[in-house]
Amino acid sequence: MKDVANKQEEVRQFWDGKPCDSELSGKDPRTKDYFLEIENERYKYQSHIPQLLAQIDLQGKRTLEIGTGVGTDARKIVELGGIYTGINVDAGSVDMTAKALSVFSVPGEVKLCSATDMSFENESFDVVYSFGVLHHIPEVEKAVAEIQRVLKPGGKLFVMLYNKSSINYYVEILFLRKLFLLLLLLPGVIRVLHFLGLPREKLERHAEIYRNSKKMFAQEWLSRNTDGPDNPYSRVYGRKESEKLLRGFVVVRNEVYFFDYRHWGILGRAMPQSLVNLLGGRWGWHRIVHAVKRS
């Protein structure tokens, strides 16, 4: 239990220092321009997010978002009629989302609260939405039990989990990145990869970690290759694993989206959009599960 608590604290500290998507804009974070630039970048490459939100009946529904980033999806939820509450385990994301709601004069509240121990009463919400968060929670079963508790009977759950049966996992993380890691220590390789469109800072950090600790367990390797080299914890889920995690719910849809062509540098940018969409629909990185709490 101590190891789990320590890992959860590492997760909190990591996201506290860099709320999700906060790096997508260099503008003043006190301004609308900052949040609008992040929104543009988020939805430009992940257009399935606003499309999926638009499919949810949010009008007049008490909606809980678990893991709010900088409040981009929060503003969209309110725009679609949701009565919004957001929670984060880290103060950084709480502050950024509260600032976004204030800057745009959007109603809603955001609280510092762990998904594994929520402060809400039983059956408080009509909808729970969590995009890319549950796979970062070491005690994810506790979080799912809490979601089940605070959701009304017949209430809807929408979650995104990293997809195990994806190009990201089987091709990039388990094969290509291990090969590239060995090459990173060779003179000039980072410069060449940066020229091909890959982020230099992340490449240099991966090389630094490898020099200092050449042996990594599978869990550590996975975590470092999802949300940056210092990310402390991530998991991936196939169809059966995701439905086992949500076994207390009736799964309505379990689909995959999003092939991130940016990971492939020049080759990715040369891909036609039709191919990007095809790869995303078959072997995408985002497994999106729509479920309903049993009545």
PyMOL commands that set and color helices and strands:
alter all, ss='L'
color gray80, all
select helices_A, chain A and resi 2-17+22-24+32-45+48-54+72-79+91-103+134-136+140-150+167-184+189-195+200-212+218-224+239-245+261-269+273-283
alter helices_A, ss='H'
color red, helices_A
select strands_A, chain A and resi 62-66+83-88+109-112+125-131+151-162+249-257+286-293
alter strands_A, ss='S'
color yellow, strands_A
deselect
rebuild
show_as cartoon
